[in-house]
């Protein structure tokens, strides 16, 4: 059930992003990019609360017997690592196109 809700949420957000918010192509300003970055980071941090709640109520299989706080910290750590790697990729692509 948890995976179904997760995938349903992904499809809803994808449909909103592609069908509602970005119907017409345009040049994205720094202000707009900052706004969307703040929205998506807020959503990811809110999702860490969902992870805490899932582990607290034993809605997920937990073979390692992780505490809810530990599971939440692992999620946030993984999110920050992926975020830093994506910024690294953007910098490498910029260097590639400049050279």
C-alpha positions as CSV (number, residue, x, y, z in Angstrom):
1,X,0.0,0.0,0.0
2,X,2.9,2.4,0.8
3,X,4.5,1.8,-2.6
4,X,1.2,2.3,-4.3
5,X,0.6,5.7,-2.6
6,X,4.2,6.7,-3.3
7,X,4.0,5.9,-7.0
8,X,0.6,7.6,-7.3
9,X,2.1,10.7,-5.8
10,X,5.0,10.6,-8.3
11,X,2.6,10.3,-11.2
12,X,0.4,13.1,-9.8
13,X,3.3,15.5,-9.4
14,X,4.7,14.6,-12.8
15,X,1.3,15.3,-14.4
16,X,1.1,18.6,-12.6
17,X,4.6,19.6,-13.6
18,X,4.2,18.7,-17.3
19,X,0.6,19.4,-17.8
20,X,-0.2,22.4,-15.6
21,X,2.9,24.3,-14.6
22,X,5.0,24.0,-17.7
23,X,2.5,24.1,-20.6
24,X,4.2,26.9,-22.5
25,X,8.0,26.8,-22.9
26,X,9.7,29.9,-21.6
27,X,13.1,31.1,-20.2
28,X,13.3,30.3,-16.5
29,X,14.3,33.3,-14.4
30,X,16.5,33.0,-11.3
31,X,13.5,34.0,-9.2
32,X,11.4,31.2,-10.6
33,X,14.2,28.6,-10.3
34,X,14.7,29.6,-6.7
35,X,11.0,29.4,-5.9
36,X,10.8,25.9,-7.4
37,X,13.9,24.7,-5.7
38,X,12.5,25.9,-2.3
39,X,9.2,24.1,-3.1
40,X,10.9,20.8,-3.9
41,X,13.3,21.0,-1.0
42,X,10.4,21.7,1.3
43,X,8.5,18.7,-0.1
44,X,11.6,16.4,0.4
45,X,11.9,17.5,4.0
46,X,8.2,17.0,4.6
47,X,8.7,13.5,3.1
48,X,11.3,12.8,5.8
49,X,8.5,13.3,8.3
50,X,6.5,10.7,6.4
51,X,9.4,8.3,6.7
52,X,9.6,9.0,10.4
53,X,5.8,8.3,10.7
54,X,6.1,5.1,8.7
55,X,8.9,3.7,10.8
56,X,7.2,4.9,14.0
57,X,4.0,3.0,13.2
58,X,5.8,-0.1,11.7
59,X,4.1,0.4,8.3
60,X,7.3,-0.7,6.5
61,X,9.3,-3.9,6.8
62,X,12.2,-3.1,9.2
63,X,14.7,-6.1,9.2
64,X,17.5,-3.9,10.7
65,X,15.2,-2.6,13.5
66,X,16.0,1.0,12.6
67,X,14.6,3.6,14.9
68,X,12.4,6.2,13.2
69,X,14.9,9.0,13.8
70,X,17.7,6.9,12.3
71,X,15.6,6.2,9.2
72,X,14.8,9.8,8.8
73,X,18.4,10.9,9.2
74,X,19.5,8.3,6.6
75,X,16.9,9.6,4.1
76,X,18.0,13.2,4.6
77,X,21.7,12.2,4.3
78,X,20.9,10.4,1.0
79,X,18.9,13.3,-0.3
80,X,21.8,15.8,0.5
81,X,24.3,13.5,-1.2
82,X,22.2,13.2,-4.3
83,X,21.6,17.0,-4.3
84,X,25.4,17.7,-4.1
85,X,26.1,15.1,-6.9
86,X,23.5,16.8,-9.2
87,X,25.2,20.2,-8.6
88,X,28.5,18.6,-9.4
89,X,27.1,17.2,-12.7
90,X,25.8,20.7,-13.6
91,X,29.2,22.2,-13.0
92,X,30.9,19.5,-15.1
93,X,28.4,20.0,-18.0
94,X,29.1,23.7,-17.9
95,X,32.8,23.1,-18.2
96,X,32.3,20.6,-21.0
97,X,30.2,23.1,-23.0
98,X,32.6,26.0,-22.4
99,X,35.6,24.0,-23.5
